[in-house]
């Protein structure tokens, strides 16, 4: 009897997906374009937009360079 070892795909597949936050961000950006959302979805979108407004992403040039010096 010959046994065949199957390499599980789930770990490789999970590692290949984009970051969960990036996936969710893409979904919310699409939902922003829809004219009508269910009330609970609209409330969640509003909450996410408020967090982004309260804590905006800094511009790319405001970071630290790879050498550790301020950009």
N, C-alpha and C positions, 0 to 999 in steps of 0.2 A: 504494500500500500504506500502510495506516494503522498506526502503531506506538502501542501503549498502554503507558504507564509504570505499572507496578504498584508501589504503595508497599509496601515490605516490612513485614510485620506483626511480625516477630520482635523488633525493637528496641522497638517500642511495647508489645508484650505483656510483654517482660522488665521494662520500666520500670513497668508497672502492677501487677506482683506485689508482695506484701508482702516485706519484708526476709527474706533466706534464714534468718537466725537466728530470726526470729519464726516462720517456717514450721516449722523443725525443732523449736522449743520446743513448738509446738502438737502436733506428731506425738508427741513424747516424753511429753507430758501425757496423751495418749490411751493410749499404751502402758502407762503406770503403772497404768491401770485394769484391764488384762487380767490374768486369774488365772494364765496360764501363757505364758511367752515362750520362744523358742528360746534355748539357752545363750549364744550369742554376743550376742544382742540383750539378754538380761538382764544380761550383764556390762557392756555399753555403757551401759545405763540406770543401773546402779549407779555407774559411773564418772562419769556426768553428774550424778547426784544428789550424789555426794561433792564434786564441784567446786562445785556450787551451795551446799552446806553450808559448804565452806571459804571461799567468797567470796560471801556473801549480798548480794543487791541492797539498797542502802540505801533506807530509807523515802522516799516522795516529798518529804516536808518537809525532808529532810536535804541537799537539793541547793542550788545557787546560783540566786538569782533572776535574771531577765533583766537587771536593772540592774547585775549583777555583785557585789551585796552578798550576804553569806552569809545563807541563809534561816533 
